[in-house]
Amino acid sequence: MGMSPRLGIVADDITGAGDIGGLLAKHGYAVRILSQGADWEALSARFVQERTDALIIDTDSRFLPSRQAQARVIRATRALQAAGCGAYWKKTCSVFRGNVGAEFDAMLQVLGLESGVAIAAFPKNGRSTLRGEHFVRGVPLPDTEFGQDPVHPRRERSIVRDLQSQTGRHVISLPIETVRAGPDAVRAALVPPRSGYLLADAETQDDLKVLARALAHEPVFLGSSGLAEELPGVWPPVPPFAPLHGARWTHPHRVIMIAASVMPQTRAQVEGYMESGGTVHELDVPLTLTDPSAAGAQLAAQARRTVEMRGTVLLRSPNTPEGVRAAHAHGASLGLTAVGVSQRVSTTLAQAARDAAQHTGTAKLIALGGDTAAALTRALGVTHTVVVEELSPGLPSTYAPDQGLLLVLKSGSFGPPDFLARAVSHLQQAGKA
């Protein structure tokens, strides 16, 4: 059925695309995600011929130089415009890592808009904004794991100041008092004296409900995916959608997992999997930095044996702070930056997972961490996915119909310690008669 998507979304990484997609899919939306590197224009044209309520493009631009990030967002927004989307969303990290100002500016430029409301808060994942300052589980942003991020540390408490440093447009705070005065008060604050961004405070799900009612008819949304849980309740409902209709697998119980995120949540999830009796193989990082194909082949062989014997396996890189520091130091001695080390590790893990999956007929895979997930979709040649269902706030499963793969691509900093057991169980049940 040909129909323009209600919402066109540009996300700066693959797990962020899934995060917002899962929140919409929970409301029955048909959500399609186009990968970085795919032909966005051709795929957008194809999917308006099929049911698509939300079309998401992953620009994988969070850690690019800002000019390159802007160029990708401009191209993605134009592809969504050509598909006739009803409204647009520039989806960012919920702690505003990346090229936030440059990407907001790029989308507004293409849409010919002067201003927009930005919301970073995502209370269900512990992100809140008060007086323009951002908190994670109640702790000021610089004092959290994100302040210590080895690649992209977040050292500014005020995301208003942080955003202002990245854009020539004016940035002002929409205070919590206005939000709690209700939708009419928020709408009254939307008429800015000049072009720019209104960055909204929000601390609770009720705050997001107010913002959703106030902003439901805005042409553009900016920021984290938190608001995506509330907007569908304000918009007209959609009929149910069955993303896995007819999908079946030869080895439904086989699952391969990879983890390269250095976030403490991912570390806890890997430890939880090991404690429950799961088999974990660790990538040889020194070998990866000198001979990635040998390291990948060694890991793939271990993974194949474990999958054939036990059905599931987890492949990981060292993720203790000491292990990460050692990997970065080793990389530096070889002339690699911290980002270069992290990309080589993610790519080698992803290729090992792909090779093991091909040899064992495994079509269900999990990646923990945004870079890891991007590397896995690249290794598997996935150009687009359909969101299946949300397993935990911001964490959905997705289906790659062209390859018949069922995936869980998880942000490194999201999810409870038992998430892997939950995700494996979900994948193993999927597609059963």
WOQUI-V694045 format. One record per residue. N is the residue number from 0. PHI is phi as a letter, one per 30 degrees, with the letter a starting at -180 (NA if undefined). PSI is psi in whole degrees, -180 to 180 (* if undefined). Layout:
# WOQUI-V694045
n/phi/psi
N/PHI/PSI
N/PHI/PSI
This chain:
# WOQUI-V694045
n/phi/psi
0/NA/122
1/d/123
2/a/140
3/d/141
4/d/144
5/d/-34
6/b/132
7/c/125
8/b/135
9/c/116
10/c/147
11/c/-1
12/a/167
13/d/-36
14/d/-32
15/d/-35
16/d/-43
17/d/-37
18/e/-52
19/d/-34
20/d/-39
21/d/-38
22/d/-37
23/d/-39
24/d/-30
25/e/-25
26/c/14
27/i/4
28/d/141
29/d/111
30/c/124
31/c/138
32/c/128
33/c/130
34/d/155
35/e/138
36/j/-14
37/d/168
38/d/88
39/e/-39
40/d/-47
41/d/-43
42/d/-39
43/d/-43
44/d/-38
45/d/-44
46/d/-16
47/d/-11
48/d/-13
49/c/169
50/d/120
51/b/107
52/d/-34
53/b/130
54/c/122
55/c/132
56/c/127
57/c/113
58/d/-9
59/h/49
60/c/5
61/e/-39
62/c/19
63/d/162
64/e/146
65/d/-33
66/d/-39
67/d/-40
68/d/-45
69/e/-44
70/d/-41
71/d/-41
72/d/-38
73/d/-48
74/d/-43
75/d/-43
76/d/-39
77/d/-39
78/d/-40
79/d/-37
80/d/-43
81/d/-28
82/d/-7
83/i/32
84/e/146
85/d/-34
86/b/168
87/b/155
88/b/125
89/c/99
90/d/129
91/b/174
92/d/146
93/d/-2
94/c/18
95/h/37
96/d/151
97/j/-162
98/c/57
99/d/-53
100/d/-46
101/d/-39
102/d/-38
103/e/-48
104/e/-42
105/d/-45
106/d/-46
107/d/-38
108/e/-48
109/d/-40
110/d/-9
111/i/33
112/c/152
113/c/-25
114/a/167
115/a/159
116/c/132
117/c/139
118/b/120
119/c/-23
120/d/142
121/b/78
122/e/-36
123/d/-20
124/c/23
125/i/11
126/c/126
127/b/154
128/b/128
129/b/129
130/h/33
131/i/-3
132/c/144
133/c/141
134/b/148
135/b/117
136/h/38
137/i/-3
138/c/134
139/e/138
140/e/-48
141/d/-20
142/c/7
143/c/-178
144/e/-26
145/d/-27
146/d/-26
147/c/7
148/e/125
149/d/-20
150/c/-42
151/b/71
152/d/142
153/c/105
154/c/-2
155/c/124
156/d/-41
157/d/115
158/d/-14
159/d/-49
160/d/-40
161/d/-48
162/d/-40
163/d/-32
164/d/-11
165/c/2
166/b/151
167/d/-10
168/d/156
169/d/139
170/c/124
171/b/156
172/d/140
173/c/104
174/d/157
175/e/-33
176/d/-39
177/d/-44
178/e/-44
179/d/-10
180/d/-8
181/j/171
182/e/-39
183/d/-40
184/d/-39
185/d/-46
186/d/-37
187/d/-29
188/d/-6
189/d/-7
190/c/87
191/d/151
192/d/-21
193/a/174
194/d/151
195/l/-159
196/c/137
197/c/113
198/c/112
199/d/135
200/d/146
201/a/136
202/b/-27
203/b/168
204/d/-34
205/d/-36
206/d/-42
207/d/-35
208/d/-44
209/d/-47
210/d/-38
211/d/-43
212/d/-36
213/d/-34
214/c/3
215/e/-32
216/c/13
217/d/149
218/d/-17
219/b/143
220/b/145
221/b/134
222/k/-156
223/d/177
224/d/-2
225/e/-43
226/d/-21
227/d/-18
228/d/-28
229/c/-31
230/d/-43
231/e/-25
232/d/-18
233/c/-33
234/d/162
235/e/141
236/d/159
237/c/156
238/d/159
239/d/158
240/b/137
241/c/90
242/d/-26
243/c/19
244/e/117
245/i/-4
246/d/133
247/b/152
248/b/146
249/d/-43
250/b/75
251/d/-20
252/c/-6
253/d/128
254/b/131
255/c/132
256/c/146
257/b/145
258/b/122
259/b/3
260/d/143
261/c/6
262/d/145
263/d/-30
264/d/-43
265/d/-42
266/e/-44
267/d/-37
268/d/-40
269/d/-44
270/d/-39
271/d/-40
272/d/-43
273/d/-42
274/d/-29
275/d/8
276/j/8
277/d/151
278/c/131
279/b/131
280/c/135
281/c/135
282/d/138
283/d/98
284/d/-46
285/e/-41
286/d/-38
287/e/-38
288/d/-21
289/c/-35
290/b/78
291/e/-34
292/d/-36
293/d/-43
294/d/-41
295/d/-42
296/d/-41
297/d/-45
298/d/-40
299/d/-39
300/d/-43
301/d/-43
302/d/-43
303/e/-48
304/d/-43
305/d/-42
306/d/-43
307/d/-33
308/d/-41
309/c/-14
310/j/-35
311/b/152
312/a/151
313/b/127
314/c/131
315/b/163
316/c/162
317/e/133
318/b/19
319/d/155
320/e/-38
321/d/-43
322/d/-40
323/d/-43
324/d/-42
325/d/-42
326/d/-43
327/d/-40
328/d/-43
329/d/-44
330/d/-43
331/d/-37
332/d/-19
333/c/6
334/i/16
335/c/141
336/d/170
337/e/-42
338/d/-40
339/d/-42
340/d/-49
341/d/-40
342/d/-40
343/d/-40
344/d/-48
345/d/-44
346/d/-42
347/d/-43
348/e/-45
349/d/-42
350/d/-36
351/d/-42
352/d/-44
353/d/-47
354/d/-42
355/d/-40
356/d/-43
357/d/-39
358/d/-24
359/c/3
360/i/28
361/d/126
362/c/12
363/b/121
364/b/152
365/b/135
366/b/133
367/c/110
368/j/139
369/d/-47
370/d/-39
371/d/-44
372/d/-42
373/d/-42
374/d/-39
375/d/-46
376/d/-37
377/d/-47
378/d/-36
379/d/-8
380/i/28
381/d/121
382/c/-24
383/a/153
384/b/163
385/c/134
386/d/133
387/c/-70
388/a/158
389/d/129
390/c/-25
391/a/157
392/e/121
393/i/7
394/b/95
395/c/169
396/c/153
397/b/154
398/c/129
399/c/96
400/d/-34
401/d/-32
402/c/-8
403/i/30
404/c/141
405/c/124
406/b/150
407/b/114
408/c/106
409/c/132
410/e/138
411/e/-31
412/c/9
413/c/158
414/j/149
415/d/167
416/e/-29
417/c/17
418/e/-39
419/d/-40
420/d/-42
421/d/-44
422/d/-42
423/d/-45
424/e/-44
425/e/-47
426/d/-40
427/d/-32
428/d/-26
429/d/139
430/i/8
431/d/145
432/d/*
